[in-house]
Amino acid sequence: MHLTNKYVSAQVVHSPTATVASSASSHEKALRSTIGCTRDVAAASKIGKLLGERLLLKDIPAVSVFLKREQRYHGKVKAIIDSLREAGVKLL
């Protein structure tokens, strides 16, 4: 997860190959028009939902979440993770 003062983005990395399996960002042109503000908790929730849908389309039913040391489980981070769960992705 990468959270800035302007955008919210999240990606899933396949560890053995170190490649990005899927990603979603409020910086995407198609998504920017549907969300009002690109940096709030509601935008983070929509990013999590979109990422969850993309993961399920690629047949990735479960992911592990690793937070950076300075990231805490609240606010935008919590919104992304909860939206992933609601989309049907299991968290390991």
Gaussian input, Z-matrix of N, CA and C with variables (Angstrom, degrees):
# hf/3-21g

backbone

0 1
 N
 C     1     B1
 C     2     B2     1     A1
 N     3     B3     2     A2     1     D1
 C     4     B4     3     A3     2     D2
 C     5     B5     4     A4     3     D3
 N     6     B6     5     A5     4     D4
 C     7     B7     6     A6     5     D5
 C     8     B8     7     A7     6     D6
 N     9     B9     8     A8     7     D7
 C    10    B10     9     A9     8     D8
 C    11    B11    10    A10     9     D9
 N    12    B12    11    A11    10    D10
 C    13    B13    12    A12    11    D11
 C    14    B14    13    A13    12    D12
 N    15    B15    14    A14    13    D13
 C    16    B16    15    A15    14    D14
 C    17    B17    16    A16    15    D15
 N    18    B18    17    A17    16    D16
 C    19    B19    18    A18    17    D17
 C    20    B20    19    A19    18    D18
 N    21    B21    20    A20    19    D19
 C    22    B22    21    A21    20    D20
 C    23    B23    22    A22    21    D21
 N    24    B24    23    A23    22    D22
 C    25    B25    24    A24    23    D23
 C    26    B26    25    A25    24    D24
 N    27    B27    26    A26    25    D25
 C    28    B28    27    A27    26    D26
 C    29    B29    28    A28    27    D27
 N    30    B30    29    A29    28    D28
 C    31    B31    30    A30    29    D29
 C    32    B32    31    A31    30    D30
 N    33    B33    32    A32    31    D31
 C    34    B34    33    A33    32    D32
 C    35    B35    34    A34    33    D33
 N    36    B36    35    A35    34    D34
 C    37    B37    36    A36    35    D35
 C    38    B38    37    A37    36    D36
 N    39    B39    38    A38    37    D37
 C    40    B40    39    A39    38    D38
 C    41    B41    40    A40    39    D39
 N    42    B42    41    A41    40    D40
 C    43    B43    42    A42    41    D41
 C    44    B44    43    A43    42    D42
 N    45    B45    44    A44    43    D43
 C    46    B46    45    A45    44    D44
 C    47    B47    46    A46    45    D45
 N    48    B48    47    A47    46    D46
 C    49    B49    48    A48    47    D47
 C    50    B50    49    A49    48    D48
 N    51    B51    50    A50    49    D49
 C    52    B52    51    A51    50    D50
 C    53    B53    52    A52    51    D51
 N    54    B54    53    A53    52    D52
 C    55    B55    54    A54    53    D53
 C    56    B56    55    A55    54    D54
 N    57    B57    56    A56    55    D55
 C    58    B58    57    A57    56    D56
 C    59    B59    58    A58    57    D57
 N    60    B60    59    A59    58    D58
 C    61    B61    60    A60    59    D59
 C    62    B62    61    A61    60    D60
 N    63    B63    62    A62    61    D61
 C    64    B64    63    A63    62    D62
 C    65    B65    64    A64    63    D63
 N    66    B66    65    A65    64    D64
 C    67    B67    66    A66    65    D65
 C    68    B68    67    A67    66    D66
 N    69    B69    68    A68    67    D67
 C    70    B70    69    A69    68    D68
 C    71    B71    70    A70    69    D69
 N    72    B72    71    A71    70    D70
 C    73    B73    72    A72    71    D71
 C    74    B74    73    A73    72    D72
 N    75    B75    74    A74    73    D73
 C    76    B76    75    A75    74    D74
 C    77    B77    76    A76    75    D75
 N    78    B78    77    A77    76    D76
 C    79    B79    78    A78    77    D77
 C    80    B80    79    A79    78    D78
 N    81    B81    80    A80    79    D79
 C    82    B82    81    A81    80    D80
 C    83    B83    82    A82    81    D81
 N    84    B84    83    A83    82    D82
 C    85    B85    84    A84    83    D83
 C    86    B86    85    A85    84    D84
 N    87    B87    86    A86    85    D85
 C    88    B88    87    A87    86    D86
 C    89    B89    88    A88    87    D87
 N    90    B90    89    A89    88    D88
 C    91    B91    90    A90    89    D89
 C    92    B92    91    A91    90    D90
 N    93    B93    92    A92    91    D91
 C    94    B94    93    A93    92    D92
 C    95    B95    94    A94    93    D93
 N    96    B96    95    A95    94    D94
 C    97    B97    96    A96    95    D95
 C    98    B98    97    A97    96    D96
 N    99    B99    98    A98    97    D97
 C   100   B100    99    A99    98    D98
 C   101   B101   100   A100    99    D99
 N   102   B102   101   A101   100   D100
 C   103   B103   102   A102   101   D101
 C   104   B104   103   A103   102   D102
 N   105   B105   104   A104   103   D103
 C   106   B106   105   A105   104   D104
 C   107   B107   106   A106   105   D105
 N   108   B108   107   A107   106   D106
 C   109   B109   108   A108   107   D107
 C   110   B110   109   A109   108   D108
 N   111   B111   110   A110   109   D109
 C   112   B112   111   A111   110   D110
 C   113   B113   112   A112   111   D111
 N   114   B114   113   A113   112   D112
 C   115   B115   114   A114   113   D113
 C   116   B116   115   A115   114   D114
 N   117   B117   116   A116   115   D115
 C   118   B118   117   A117   116   D116
 C   119   B119   118   A118   117   D117
 N   120   B120   119   A119   118   D118
 C   121   B121   120   A120   119   D119
 C   122   B122   121   A121   120   D120
 N   123   B123   122   A122   121   D121
 C   124   B124   123   A123   122   D122
 C   125   B125   124   A124   123   D123
 N   126   B126   125   A125   124   D124
 C   127   B127   126   A126   125   D125
 C   128   B128   127   A127   126   D126
 N   129   B129   128   A128   127   D127
 C   130   B130   129   A129   128   D128
 C   131   B131   130   A130   129   D129
 N   132   B132   131   A131   130   D130
 C   133   B133   132   A132   131   D131
 C   134   B134   133   A133   132   D132
 N   135   B135   134   A134   133   D133
 C   136   B136   135   A135   134   D134
 C   137   B137   136   A136   135   D135
 N   138   B138   137   A137   136   D136
 C   139   B139   138   A138   137   D137
 C   140   B140   139   A139   138   D138
 N   141   B141   140   A140   139   D139
 C   142   B142   141   A141   140   D140
 C   143   B143   142   A142   141   D141
 N   144   B144   143   A143   142   D142
 C   145   B145   144   A144   143   D143
 C   146   B146   145   A145   144   D144
 N   147   B147   146   A146   145   D145
 C   148   B148   147   A147   146   D146
 C   149   B149   148   A148   147   D147
 N   150   B150   149   A149   148   D148
 C   151   B151   150   A150   149   D149
 C   152   B152   151   A151   150   D150
 N   153   B153   152   A152   151   D151
 C   154   B154   153   A153   152   D152
 C   155   B155   154   A154   153   D153
 N   156   B156   155   A155   154   D154
 C   157   B157   156   A156   155   D155
 C   158   B158   157   A157   156   D156
 N   159   B159   158   A158   157   D157
 C   160   B160   159   A159   158   D158
 C   161   B161   160   A160   159   D159
 N   162   B162   161   A161   160   D160
 C   163   B163   162   A162   161   D161
 C   164   B164   163   A163   162   D162
 N   165   B165   164   A164   163   D163
 C   166   B166   165   A165   164   D164
 C   167   B167   166   A166   165   D165
 N   168   B168   167   A167   166   D166
 C   169   B169   168   A168   167   D167
 C   170   B170   169   A169   168   D168
 N   171   B171   170   A170   169   D169
 C   172   B172   171   A171   170   D170
 C   173   B173   172   A172   171   D171
 N   174   B174   173   A173   172   D172
 C   175   B175   174   A174   173   D173
 C   176   B176   175   A175   174   D174
 N   177   B177   176   A176   175   D175
 C   178   B178   177   A177   176   D176
 C   179   B179   178   A178   177   D177
 N   180   B180   179   A179   178   D178
 C   181   B181   180   A180   179   D179
 C   182   B182   181   A181   180   D180
 N   183   B183   182   A182   181   D181
 C   184   B184   183   A183   182   D182
 C   185   B185   184   A184   183   D183
 N   186   B186   185   A185   184   D184
 C   187   B187   186   A186   185   D185
 C   188   B188   187   A187   186   D186
 N   189   B189   188   A188   187   D187
 C   190   B190   189   A189   188   D188
 C   191   B191   190   A190   189   D189
 N   192   B192   191   A191   190   D190
 C   193   B193   192   A192   191   D191
 C   194   B194   193   A193   192   D192
 N   195   B195   194   A194   193   D193
 C   196   B196   195   A195   194   D194
 C   197   B197   196   A196   195   D195
 N   198   B198   197   A197   196   D196
 C   199   B199   198   A198   197   D197
 C   200   B200   199   A199   198   D198
 N   201   B201   200   A200   199   D199
 C   202   B202   201   A201   200   D200
 C   203   B203   202   A202   201   D201
 N   204   B204   203   A203   202   D202
 C   205   B205   204   A204   203   D203
 C   206   B206   205   A205   204   D204
 N   207   B207   206   A206   205   D205
 C   208   B208   207   A207   206   D206
 C   209   B209   208   A208   207   D207
 N   210   B210   209   A209   208   D208
 C   211   B211   210   A210   209   D209
 C   212   B212   211   A211   210   D210
 N   213   B213   212   A212   211   D211
 C   214   B214   213   A213   212   D212
 C   215   B215   214   A214   213   D213
 N   216   B216   215   A215   214   D214
 C   217   B217   216   A216   215   D215
 C   218   B218   217   A217   216   D216
 N   219   B219   218   A218   217   D217
 C   220   B220   219   A219   218   D218
 C   221   B221   220   A220   219   D219
 N   222   B222   221   A221   220   D220
 C   223   B223   222   A222   221   D221
 C   224   B224   223   A223   222   D222
 N   225   B225   224   A224   223   D223
 C   226   B226   225   A225   224   D224
 C   227   B227   226   A226   225   D225
 N   228   B228   227   A227   226   D226
 C   229   B229   228   A228   227   D227
 C   230   B230   229   A229   228   D228
 N   231   B231   230   A230   229   D229
 C   232   B232   231   A231   230   D230
 C   233   B233   232   A232   231   D231
 N   234   B234   233   A233   232   D232
 C   235   B235   234   A234   233   D233
 C   236   B236   235   A235   234   D234
 N   237   B237   236   A236   235   D235
 C   238   B238   237   A237   236   D236
 C   239   B239   238   A238   237   D237
 N   240   B240   239   A239   238   D238
 C   241   B241   240   A240   239   D239
 C   242   B242   241   A241   240   D240
 N   243   B243   242   A242   241   D241
 C   244   B244   243   A243   242   D242
 C   245   B245   244   A244   243   D243
 N   246   B246   245   A245   244   D244
 C   247   B247   246   A246   245   D245
 C   248   B248   247   A247   246   D246
 N   249   B249   248   A248   247   D247
 C   250   B250   249   A249   248   D248
 C   251   B251   250   A250   249   D249
 N   252   B252   251   A251   250   D250
 C   253   B253   252   A252   251   D251
 C   254   B254   253   A253   252   D252
 N   255   B255   254   A254   253   D253
 C   256   B256   255   A255   254   D254
 C   257   B257   256   A256   255   D255
 N   258   B258   257   A257   256   D256
 C   259   B259   258   A258   257   D257
 C   260   B260   259   A259   258   D258
 N   261   B261   260   A260   259   D259
 C   262   B262   261   A261   260   D260
 C   263   B263   262   A262   261   D261
 N   264   B264   263   A263   262   D262
 C   265   B265   264   A264   263   D263
 C   266   B266   265   A265   264   D264
 N   267   B267   266   A266   265   D265
 C   268   B268   267   A267   266   D266
 C   269   B269   268   A268   267   D267
 N   270   B270   269   A269   268   D268
 C   271   B271   270   A270   269   D269
 C   272   B272   271   A271   270   D270
 N   273   B273   272   A272   271   D271
 C   274   B274   273   A273   272   D272
 C   275   B275   274   A274   273   D273

   B1=1.4356
   B2=1.5132
   B3=1.3109
   B4=1.4540
   B5=1.5222
   B6=1.3097
   B7=1.4554
   B8=1.5193
   B9=1.3223
   B10=1.4561
   B11=1.5225
   B12=1.3193
   B13=1.4580
   B14=1.5203
   B15=1.3463
   B16=1.4555
   B17=1.5252
   B18=1.3336
   B19=1.4629
   B20=1.5284
   B21=1.3353
   B22=1.4620
   B23=1.5211
   B24=1.3334
   B25=1.4623
   B26=1.5205
   B27=1.3274
   B28=1.4607
   B29=1.5168
   B30=1.3147
   B31=1.4546
   B32=1.5180
   B33=1.3310
   B34=1.4577
   B35=1.5186
   B36=1.3280
   B37=1.4606
   B38=1.5181
   B39=1.3270
   B40=1.4642
   B41=1.5238
   B42=1.3286
   B43=1.4650
   B44=1.5270
   B45=1.3390
   B46=1.4679
   B47=1.5291
   B48=1.3212
   B49=1.4639
   B50=1.5205
   B51=1.3129
   B52=1.4632
   B53=1.5258
   B54=1.3323
   B55=1.4585
   B56=1.5267
   B57=1.3018
   B58=1.4621
   B59=1.5224
   B60=1.3256
   B61=1.4632
   B62=1.5238
   B63=1.3181
   B64=1.4597
   B65=1.5246
   B66=1.3247
   B67=1.4591
   B68=1.5222
   B69=1.3238
   B70=1.4644
   B71=1.5234
   B72=1.3192
   B73=1.4521
   B74=1.5211
   B75=1.3172
   B76=1.4582
   B77=1.5239
   B78=1.3114
   B79=1.4575
   B80=1.5304
   B81=1.3392
   B82=1.4647
   B83=1.5238
   B84=1.3218
   B85=1.4569
   B86=1.5291
   B87=1.3247
   B88=1.4657
   B89=1.5274
   B90=1.3132
   B91=1.4622
   B92=1.5264
   B93=1.3179
   B94=1.4618
   B95=1.5223
   B96=1.3373
   B97=1.4618
   B98=1.5333
   B99=1.3320
   B100=1.4634
   B101=1.5216
   B102=1.3319
   B103=1.4640
   B104=1.5203
   B105=1.2913
   B106=1.4561
   B107=1.5190
   B108=1.2997
   B109=1.4564
   B110=1.5237
   B111=1.3194
   B112=1.4648
   B113=1.5170
   B114=1.3318
   B115=1.4634
   B116=1.5189
   B117=1.3238
   B118=1.4577
   B119=1.5289
   B120=1.3118
   B121=1.4662
   B122=1.5277
   B123=1.3280
   B124=1.4669
   B125=1.5262
   B126=1.3273
   B127=1.4671
   B128=1.5239
   B129=1.3218
   B130=1.4634
   B131=1.5196
   B132=1.3130
   B133=1.4563
   B134=1.5289
   B135=1.3187
   B136=1.4683
   B137=1.5243
   B138=1.3217
   B139=1.4670
   B140=1.5228
   B141=1.3236
   B142=1.4631
   B143=1.5130
   B144=1.3264
   B145=1.4636
   B146=1.5261
   B147=1.3309
   B148=1.4625
   B149=1.5223
   B150=1.3244
   B151=1.4641
   B152=1.5191
   B153=1.3206
   B154=1.4601
   B155=1.5166
   B156=1.3252
   B157=1.4685
   B158=1.5223
   B159=1.3250
   B160=1.4670
   B161=1.5227
   B162=1.3270
   B163=1.4653
   B164=1.5190
   B165=1.3203
   B166=1.4630
   B167=1.5276
   B168=1.3270
   B169=1.4668
   B170=1.5256
   B171=1.3345
   B172=1.4669
   B173=1.5233
   B174=1.3317
   B175=1.4657
   B176=1.5245
   B177=1.3252
   B178=1.4622
   B179=1.5270
   B180=1.3476
   B181=1.4635
   B182=1.5288
   B183=1.3409
   B184=1.4648
   B185=1.5245
   B186=1.3206
   B187=1.4600
   B188=1.5274
   B189=1.3170
   B190=1.4638
   B191=1.5210
   B192=1.3077
   B193=1.4568
   B194=1.5202
   B195=1.3238
   B196=1.4537
   B197=1.5214
   B198=1.3233
   B199=1.4544
   B200=1.5181
   B201=1.3167
   B202=1.4542
   B203=1.5253
   B204=1.2841
   B205=1.4638
   B206=1.5304
   B207=1.3315
   B208=1.4645
   B209=1.5274
   B210=1.3383
   B211=1.4622
   B212=1.5252
   B213=1.3139
   B214=1.4563
   B215=1.5154
   B216=1.3160
   B217=1.4597
   B218=1.5255
   B219=1.3207
   B220=1.4583
   B221=1.5299
   B222=1.2938
   B223=1.4535
   B224=1.5166
   B225=1.3312
   B226=1.4642
   B227=1.5203
   B228=1.3217
   B229=1.4695
   B230=1.5242
   B231=1.3109
   B232=1.4679
   B233=1.5227
   B234=1.3289
   B235=1.4656
   B236=1.5244
   B237=1.3223
   B238=1.4689
   B239=1.5186
   B240=1.3209
   B241=1.4661
   B242=1.5282
   B243=1.3241
   B244=1.4685
   B245=1.5260
   B246=1.3212
   B247=1.4658
   B248=1.5192
   B249=1.3251
   B250=1.4687
   B251=1.5237
   B252=1.3340
   B253=1.4698
   B254=1.5229
   B255=1.3182
   B256=1.4623
   B257=1.5267
   B258=1.3284
   B259=1.4676
   B260=1.5208
   B261=1.3401
   B262=1.4640
   B263=1.5093
   B264=1.3256
   B265=1.4615
   B266=1.5228
   B267=1.3216
   B268=1.4642
   B269=1.5184
   B270=1.3189
   B271=1.4555
   B272=1.5132
   B273=1.3097
   B274=1.4668
   B275=1.5039
   A1=108.78
   A2=113.75
   A3=119.95
   A4=107.16
   A5=115.92
   A6=121.64
   A7=108.93
   A8=116.53
   A9=120.76
   A10=108.35
   A11=116.06
   A12=120.08
   A13=112.09
   A14=116.90
   A15=120.27
   A16=113.58
   A17=118.44
   A18=121.74
   A19=111.86
   A20=114.45
   A21=122.90
   A22=106.72
   A23=117.14
   A24=119.49
   A25=109.40
   A26=114.36
   A27=120.73
   A28=108.11
   A29=116.00
   A30=120.28
   A31=109.92
   A32=114.80
   A33=121.81
   A34=106.91
   A35=116.10
   A36=121.96
   A37=109.17
   A38=115.89
   A39=121.47
   A40=106.45
   A41=117.36
   A42=122.50
   A43=115.31
   A44=119.89
   A45=118.19
   A46=114.00
   A47=117.14
   A48=119.37
   A49=112.82
   A50=117.93
   A51=124.07
   A52=111.79
   A53=116.48
   A54=121.36
   A55=109.47
   A56=115.90
   A57=120.99
   A58=108.85
   A59=116.54
   A60=121.37
   A61=110.54
   A62=117.06
   A63=121.33
   A64=108.71
   A65=115.42
   A66=119.38
   A67=109.95
   A68=115.25
   A69=122.38
   A70=107.79
   A71=115.71
   A72=120.20
   A73=110.42
   A74=116.19
   A75=119.92
   A76=110.50
   A77=117.19
   A78=122.93
   A79=111.40
   A80=117.41
   A81=121.60
   A82=109.59
   A83=115.49
   A84=121.00
   A85=112.56
   A86=117.24
   A87=120.77
   A88=111.75
   A89=117.27
   A90=121.33
   A91=112.30
   A92=116.69
   A93=120.54
   A94=112.95
   A95=116.00
   A96=118.49
   A97=112.38
   A98=117.64
   A99=120.29
   A100=113.13
   A101=117.56
   A102=119.66
   A103=108.52
   A104=116.21
   A105=119.93
   A106=112.14
   A107=116.08
   A108=121.82
   A109=108.71
   A110=117.66
   A111=121.10
   A112=113.41
   A113=118.25
   A114=118.58
   A115=115.57
   A116=119.37
   A117=120.33
   A118=112.41
   A119=115.98
   A120=122.08
   A121=111.07
   A122=117.41
   A123=120.33
   A124=110.62
   A125=117.27
   A126=120.80
   A127=110.00
   A128=117.25
   A129=120.83
   A130=110.56
   A131=116.91
   A132=120.92
   A133=110.96
   A134=116.83
   A135=120.58
   A136=111.48
   A137=117.14
   A138=121.16
   A139=109.46
   A140=117.74
   A141=121.04
   A142=112.32
   A143=116.28
   A144=120.44
   A145=110.78
   A146=117.02
   A147=121.36
   A148=111.20
   A149=117.13
   A150=120.70
   A151=110.54
   A152=117.36
   A153=121.06
   A154=112.23
   A155=116.84
   A156=120.68
   A157=111.06
   A158=116.87
   A159=120.55
   A160=111.62
   A161=117.08
   A162=120.24
   A163=111.00
   A164=116.62
   A165=119.74
   A166=111.41
   A167=117.92
   A168=120.87
   A169=111.64
   A170=116.44
   A171=121.10
   A172=112.18
   A173=117.31
   A174=123.48
   A175=112.89
   A176=115.75
   A177=122.05
   A178=106.15
   A179=117.69
   A180=120.20
   A181=115.12
   A182=117.67
   A183=119.78
   A184=110.22
   A185=116.32
   A186=122.41
   A187=109.48
   A188=115.84
   A189=122.00
   A190=107.93
   A191=116.53
   A192=121.24
   A193=108.58
   A194=115.63
   A195=121.71
   A196=107.70
   A197=116.59
   A198=120.99
   A199=109.80
   A200=115.90
   A201=120.58
   A202=108.34
   A203=116.27
   A204=120.60
   A205=112.14
   A206=117.12
   A207=119.85
   A208=113.50
   A209=117.59
   A210=120.36
   A211=110.28
   A212=115.28
   A213=121.04
   A214=108.92
   A215=115.65
   A216=120.98
   A217=109.93
   A218=116.83
   A219=122.42
   A220=108.71
   A221=116.73
   A222=121.56
   A223=113.32
   A224=116.24
   A225=121.93
   A226=112.13
   A227=117.19
   A228=121.04
   A229=109.67
   A230=116.80
   A231=121.33
   A232=110.59
   A233=117.64
   A234=121.34
   A235=111.31
   A236=117.45
   A237=121.06
   A238=110.44
   A239=117.08
   A240=120.96
   A241=111.02
   A242=117.62
   A243=120.23
   A244=111.54
   A245=117.51
   A246=120.77
   A247=111.53
   A248=116.88
   A249=120.04
   A250=109.88
   A251=116.18
   A252=120.56
   A253=111.08
   A254=116.81
   A255=121.26
   A256=111.91
   A257=117.11
   A258=120.93
   A259=111.59
   A260=117.01
   A261=120.23
   A262=114.84
   A263=117.72
   A264=121.48
   A265=108.44
   A266=116.91
   A267=120.92
   A268=109.06
   A269=115.93
   A270=121.43
   A271=109.07
   A272=115.61
   A273=120.93
   A274=110.64
   D1=137.32
   D2=177.45
   D3=-129.10
   D4=116.35
   D5=-176.79
   D6=-116.72
   D7=123.17
   D8=176.46
   D9=-119.80
   D10=178.99
   D11=177.88
   D12=-73.46
   D13=-9.41
   D14=-176.91
   D15=-118.82
   D16=-32.25
   D17=-174.46
   D18=-137.02
   D19=161.87
   D20=175.30
   D21=-125.53
   D22=131.33
   D23=176.25
   D24=-142.96
   D25=152.29
   D26=179.08
   D27=-144.87
   D28=146.83
   D29=177.95
   D30=-144.58
   D31=154.82
   D32=177.41
   D33=-112.99
   D34=124.83
   D35=-178.15
   D36=-107.33
   D37=131.63
   D38=175.20
   D39=-80.74
   D40=111.10
   D41=-170.86
   D42=-60.15
   D43=-47.96
   D44=-176.47
   D45=-61.09
   D46=-36.23
   D47=-178.03
   D48=-101.79
   D49=-7.09
   D50=-179.40
   D51=55.77
   D52=39.78
   D53=176.90
   D54=-114.73
   D55=153.92
   D56=179.33
   D57=-79.72
   D58=118.89
   D59=-179.96
   D60=-79.52
   D61=-39.16
   D62=179.76
   D63=-163.14
   D64=155.05
   D65=178.25
   D66=-151.46
   D67=161.53
   D68=175.84
   D69=-150.78
   D70=144.23
   D71=-177.55
   D72=-148.84
   D73=148.57
   D74=175.55
   D75=-76.36
   D76=-2.93
   D77=177.57
   D78=-83.56
   D79=-12.24
   D80=-179.97
   D81=-66.07
   D82=134.98
   D83=-175.31
   D84=-60.84
   D85=-42.52
   D86=-178.36
   D87=-66.17
   D88=-32.91
   D89=-177.31
   D90=-83.03
   D91=-31.79
   D92=-177.42
   D93=-58.62
   D94=-34.50
   D95=-177.91
   D96=-73.94
   D97=-24.23
   D98=-177.62
   D99=-88.36
   D100=-23.13
   D101=178.17
   D102=-106.48
   D103=141.21
   D104=-178.01
   D105=-71.39
   D106=-63.16
   D107=-179.44
   D108=-102.73
   D109=135.41
   D110=-174.93
   D111=-91.72
   D112=4.94
   D113=-173.70
   D114=-130.19
   D115=0.70
   D116=-175.40
   D117=-93.56
   D118=-177.85
   D119=-177.31
   D120=-65.48
   D121=-34.86
   D122=178.04
   D123=-64.13
   D124=-39.21
   D125=176.93
   D126=-65.71
   D127=-40.02
   D128=178.31
   D129=-63.07
   D130=-37.99
   D131=178.08
   D132=-64.30
   D133=-42.32
   D134=178.66
   D135=-67.33
   D136=-35.25
   D137=177.18
   D138=-64.76
   D139=-43.12
   D140=177.82
   D141=-62.42
   D142=-41.21
   D143=178.86
   D144=-64.85
   D145=-45.07
   D146=179.28
   D147=-63.99
   D148=-41.28
   D149=178.12
   D150=-64.06
   D151=-41.18
   D152=177.12
   D153=-61.08
   D154=-43.25
   D155=178.23
   D156=-63.29
   D157=-41.86
   D158=179.44
   D159=-66.15
   D160=-36.77
   D161=178.06
   D162=-65.85
   D163=-42.81
   D164=-179.94
   D165=-67.00
   D166=-32.50
   D167=175.82
   D168=-65.94
   D169=-30.16
   D170=178.89
   D171=-92.39
   D172=12.78
   D173=179.89
   D174=58.36
   D175=44.95
   D176=174.06
   D177=-115.04
   D178=95.22
   D179=-173.43
   D180=-84.11
   D181=-14.79
   D182=-176.28
   D183=-144.65
   D184=146.20
   D185=178.50
   D186=-139.42
   D187=158.53
   D188=172.32
   D189=-103.48
   D190=141.42
   D191=-179.40
   D192=-109.09
   D193=124.64
   D194=176.13
   D195=-120.96
   D196=117.28
   D197=179.89
   D198=-94.05
   D199=147.76
   D200=174.29
   D201=-68.45
   D202=162.00
   D203=-176.65
   D204=-57.72
   D205=-38.33
   D206=-176.90
   D207=-83.74
   D208=-8.94
   D209=179.51
   D210=-86.68
   D211=134.13
   D212=177.29
   D213=-116.09
   D214=156.49
   D215=-177.56
   D216=-81.46
   D217=76.38
   D218=174.56
   D219=-161.45
   D220=165.58
   D221=176.72
   D222=64.91
   D223=-127.42
   D224=-176.89
   D225=-65.50
   D226=-38.84
   D227=179.47
   D228=-62.05
   D229=-45.67
   D230=178.64
   D231=-63.14
   D232=-40.03
   D233=-179.85
   D234=-63.10
   D235=-42.06
   D236=179.03
   D237=-64.66
   D238=-47.78
   D239=-176.87
   D240=-66.68
   D241=-42.17
   D242=178.39
   D243=-64.52
   D244=-37.43
   D245=178.40
   D246=-68.31
   D247=-34.40
   D248=174.86
   D249=-61.38
   D250=-44.57
   D251=178.45
   D252=-61.60
   D253=-45.21
   D254=-179.07
   D255=-64.46
   D256=-29.53
   D257=179.12
   D258=-74.72
   D259=-13.06
   D260=177.17
   D261=108.35
   D262=6.42
   D263=178.46
   D264=-87.49
   D265=130.86
   D266=177.92
   D267=-85.11
   D268=142.41
   D269=177.81
   D270=-104.87
   D271=128.81
   D272=-179.01
   D273=-94.72

